[in-house]
């Protein structure tokens, strides 16, 4: 043993360190991933691969084989890939400040960091000597040992992968989708579902009040919810897909609703039907999406470009209150783009209580539309499940900005309500008219325009009198005799204010403005000669 250890070089010890890191990470992963992984993304495969890598590292430490460090590097990098692919969904919640995918982001980072360190150590070891005597020369026994490790690794990973995907072992009978799903509670036969033959147009014609009455009357069997975000972009209000499976076999829901969304309040109605026993009478949970009614009145069936998957096959899951999950493609922005959405379902449980924290809510001004962006909403369902709700899924009543004062607003979600207070103050603005060089076409053109200075919201804008062009900016500071503005991407401009016989006057100095669009960005010099705007009488 002493002779063996004395002959080991830095590469061998780096691989041994990688094994220790991988072993610790694998143990923690296997013990905690069921609760730490995002909804529907549990699974032991990454942990098993890490264990296989640690076992391989220990074997190769005692059996010197050429390229052993490379073999270990491949295994650990495979584990890193698997853990990232399985768990990256948790970061969408962190970045977007919502709780939908669930999971423990801290533990997910630990798993990824452990796999990364093991992978890095083994990659570095590939460029280091494994033994003091130089490169190992393998004999038949050593190649046999290496081959056995590789075969065992593939076998272990293959077995776990088959188990996690509910696939049968070799020689077993095929497992159907129906056998992979199980439903409790209300069932629906395809043959008995009258909505199977109901056209999308007929479903669209059903008044919204009828769908709401079904919910209020307790006629919901299952509820599915899903969320599309731009992954790691910084969209704060994710677009949501809610689907209610009613006891009469119909399905109705909303995408990006009910009132606010990333699409500026655009809500698309979703229609279809569902069943738990298919045409053959076999148990098979399917939600069929017939199509959408977009906010602009467009009826969009699934067989058009940008439509949704027609048949969504529901599978069992076990994560918190959710019993089922599925993935589907869905058309966003009126079908311009197709994106993937994961949906999670449960036997319908109405909301028992609702809590709304408005401590971070902004001050509103007369004329403002209500923005629920700063609200934190928590709902407790009748089955005891507690969840954080994206505030855009609520409807709100009681708000008005016609007058100033404190307004009591009520938030509504699945039959439950909660109230909070909103402060509305008087909007303070000034309008100036005169000549300004607005970029129209390829060059700045002197145009009769209006400058709006909004002291309440700290913004400003300049709009052509005929509405043909406009720019926006920020009110940075208000001085006794000047305004500090930015206009259309400009540097900060100090705009002097003076009193004249015709009224208050502001003079915007010469500056550069930036006009940007898809794939271009141009800078224009705005001349001083046309930059005086005089207030209207």
WOVEN-V75479 format. One record per backbone hydrogen bond with DSSP energy under -1.0 kcal/mol. NH is the residue of the N-H (numbers start at 1). CO is the residue of the C=O. E is the energy in kcal/mol with one decimal. If there is no record, write none. Layout:
nh & co & e
NH & CO & E
NH & CO & E
This chain:
nh & co & e
5 & 1 & -2.6
6 & 2 & -2.4
7 & 3 & -1.4
9 & 130 & -2.3
11 & 129 & -2.5
13 & 9 & -1.5
14 & 10 & -2.3
15 & 11 & -1.9
16 & 12 & -2.0
17 & 13 & -2.3
18 & 14 & -2.2
19 & 15 & -1.9
20 & 16 & -2.0
21 & 17 & -2.3
22 & 18 & -2.7
23 & 19 & -2.7
24 & 20 & -2.3
25 & 21 & -2.6
26 & 22 & -2.8
27 & 23 & -2.3
28 & 24 & -2.3
29 & 25 & -2.8
30 & 26 & -2.9
31 & 27 & -1.7
32 & 28 & -1.6
33 & 29 & -2.8
35 & 32 & -1.3
36 & 32 & -2.0
37 & 33 & -2.4
39 & 101 & -4.5
41 & 38 & -2.2
48 & 44 & -2.3
49 & 45 & -2.4
50 & 46 & -2.0
51 & 47 & -2.2
52 & 48 & -2.5
53 & 49 & -2.4
54 & 50 & -2.4
55 & 51 & -2.6
56 & 52 & -2.5
57 & 53 & -2.4
58 & 54 & -2.0
59 & 55 & -2.2
60 & 56 & -2.7
61 & 57 & -1.4
63 & 59 & -1.8
68 & 65 & -1.7
71 & 67 & -2.0
72 & 68 & -2.2
73 & 69 & -2.4
74 & 70 & -2.3
75 & 71 & -1.9
76 & 72 & -2.7
77 & 73 & -2.4
78 & 74 & -2.0
79 & 75 & -2.1
80 & 76 & -2.4
81 & 77 & -2.4
82 & 78 & -2.3
83 & 79 & -2.5
84 & 80 & -2.2
85 & 81 & -2.5
86 & 82 & -2.0
87 & 83 & -1.6
88 & 84 & -1.9
90 & 87 & -1.8
91 & 88 & -1.6
92 & 89 & -1.2
94 & 90 & -1.2
95 & 91 & -2.8
96 & 92 & -2.2
98 & 93 & -1.8
104 & 36 & -2.6
108 & 104 & -2.2
109 & 105 & -2.3
110 & 106 & -1.9
111 & 107 & -2.6
112 & 108 & -2.3
113 & 109 & -2.9
114 & 110 & -2.7
115 & 111 & -2.4
116 & 112 & -2.4
117 & 113 & -2.7
118 & 114 & -2.3
119 & 115 & -2.3
120 & 116 & -2.8
121 & 117 & -2.6
122 & 118 & -1.9
123 & 119 & -2.1
124 & 120 & -2.7
125 & 121 & -2.0
127 & 124 & -1.7
128 & 125 & -1.6
132 & 7 & -3.6
134 & 131 & -1.2
143 & 139 & -2.3
144 & 140 & -2.2
145 & 141 & -2.3
146 & 142 & -2.6
147 & 143 & -2.7
148 & 144 & -2.5
149 & 145 & -2.2
150 & 146 & -2.2
151 & 147 & -2.6
152 & 148 & -2.7
153 & 149 & -2.5
154 & 150 & -2.4
155 & 151 & -2.6
156 & 152 & -2.6
157 & 153 & -2.4
158 & 154 & -2.5
159 & 155 & -2.5
160 & 156 & -2.3
161 & 157 & -2.5
162 & 158 & -2.3
163 & 159 & -2.3
164 & 160 & -2.5
165 & 161 & -1.4
166 & 163 & -1.4
167 & 162 & -2.8
172 & 169 & -2.3
190 & 277 & -2.7
193 & 190 & -1.1
196 & 193 & -1.3
198 & 195 & -1.0
203 & 199 & -1.8
204 & 200 & -2.6
205 & 201 & -1.4
206 & 203 & -1.2
210 & 207 & -1.0
211 & 207 & -1.1
212 & 208 & -2.1
213 & 209 & -2.2
214 & 210 & -1.6
215 & 211 & -1.5
216 & 212 & -2.5
217 & 213 & -2.1
218 & 215 & -1.6
219 & 214 & -3.0
221 & 245 & -3.0
222 & 245 & -1.6
223 & 346 & -2.3
224 & 243 & -3.0
225 & 344 & -2.4
226 & 241 & -2.6
228 & 239 & -2.7
233 & 230 & -1.5
239 & 228 & -1.6
241 & 226 & -2.3
242 & 254 & -2.7
243 & 224 & -3.1
244 & 252 & -2.5
245 & 222 & -3.0
246 & 250 & -2.5
247 & 219 & -2.4
249 & 246 & -2.1
251 & 272 & -2.4
252 & 244 & -1.8
253 & 270 & -2.1
254 & 242 & -1.2
255 & 268 & -2.8
256 & 240 & -4.3
259 & 392 & -1.1
260 & 392 & -1.1
268 & 255 & -2.0
269 & 293 & -2.6
270 & 253 & -2.8
271 & 291 & -2.3
272 & 251 & -1.7
273 & 288 & -2.0
274 & 249 & -1.7
275 & 286 & -2.2
276 & 188 & -3.0
277 & 188 & -1.8
278 & 282 & -2.4
281 & 278 & -2.1
284 & 276 & -3.4
286 & 275 & -2.7
287 & 312 & -2.3
288 & 273 & -3.1
289 & 310 & -2.9
290 & 271 & -2.1
291 & 271 & -1.4
292 & 300 & -2.3
293 & 269 & -2.2
294 & 298 & -2.9
297 & 294 & -2.1
300 & 292 & -3.0
302 & 290 & -1.7
304 & 301 & -1.1
307 & 304 & -2.0
309 & 329 & -1.6
312 & 287 & -2.6
314 & 285 & -2.6
315 & 325 & -2.6
317 & 323 & -2.6
319 & 322 & -1.4
322 & 319 & -1.7
323 & 345 & -2.5
324 & 345 & -1.8
325 & 315 & -2.4
326 & 343 & -1.9
328 & 341 & -2.2
330 & 339 & -2.8
332 & 337 & -3.2
336 & 333 & -1.1
337 & 332 & -1.8
339 & 330 & -2.9
341 & 328 & -2.8
343 & 326 & -2.9
344 & 225 & -2.6
345 & 324 & -2.5
346 & 223 & -1.7
348 & 221 & -1.9
352 & 380 & -3.0
353 & 380 & -1.8
355 & 378 & -3.0
357 & 376 & -3.2
361 & 358 & -1.9
364 & 423 & -2.5
366 & 425 & -2.1
367 & 401 & -1.4
368 & 365 & -2.6
375 & 372 & -1.9
376 & 357 & -1.9
378 & 355 & -2.7
379 & 387 & -2.7
380 & 353 & -2.4
381 & 385 & -3.0
382 & 350 & -2.3
384 & 381 & -2.0
387 & 379 & -2.5
389 & 377 & -2.3
393 & 390 & -2.4
394 & 391 & -1.3
395 & 412 & -2.1
397 & 410 & -2.3
405 & 424 & -2.9
407 & 422 & -3.5
409 & 420 & -3.1
410 & 397 & -3.1
411 & 418 & -3.3
412 & 395 & -3.1
413 & 416 & -2.5
416 & 413 & -2.1
418 & 411 & -1.5
420 & 409 & -2.2
422 & 407 & -2.9
424 & 405 & -2.6
425 & 364 & -2.9
430 & 453 & -1.9
432 & 451 & -2.6
433 & 534 & -1.9
434 & 449 & -2.0
435 & 532 & -1.0
436 & 447 & -2.4
438 & 436 & -1.0
438 & 445 & -2.1
440 & 443 & -1.6
445 & 438 & -2.7
447 & 436 & -2.3
449 & 434 & -3.2
450 & 463 & -2.5
451 & 432 & -3.4
452 & 461 & -3.0
453 & 430 & -3.0
454 & 459 & -2.6
455 & 428 & -1.6
456 & 428 & -1.1
459 & 454 & -1.4
460 & 473 & -1.7
461 & 452 & -1.8
462 & 471 & -2.2
463 & 450 & -2.2
464 & 469 & -2.9
465 & 448 & -3.1
467 & 464 & -1.9
471 & 462 & -2.3
473 & 460 & -2.5
474 & 486 & -1.4
475 & 458 & -1.8
476 & 484 & -2.2
477 & 484 & -1.4
479 & 482 & -2.9
483 & 495 & -2.7
484 & 477 & -2.7
485 & 493 & -2.7
486 & 474 & -1.7
488 & 472 & -2.7
493 & 485 & -3.7
495 & 483 & -3.8
497 & 481 & -3.0
498 & 505 & -2.9
500 & 503 & -2.1
503 & 500 & -1.0
505 & 498 & -3.5
506 & 533 & -2.1
507 & 496 & -1.5
508 & 531 & -2.6
511 & 526 & -1.2
513 & 524 & -2.7
514 & 488 & -2.6
515 & 522 & -3.3
517 & 520 & -2.3
520 & 517 & -1.3
522 & 515 & -3.1
524 & 513 & -3.1
526 & 511 & -3.1
531 & 528 & -1.7
533 & 506 & -2.1
534 & 433 & -1.7
535 & 504 & -2.5
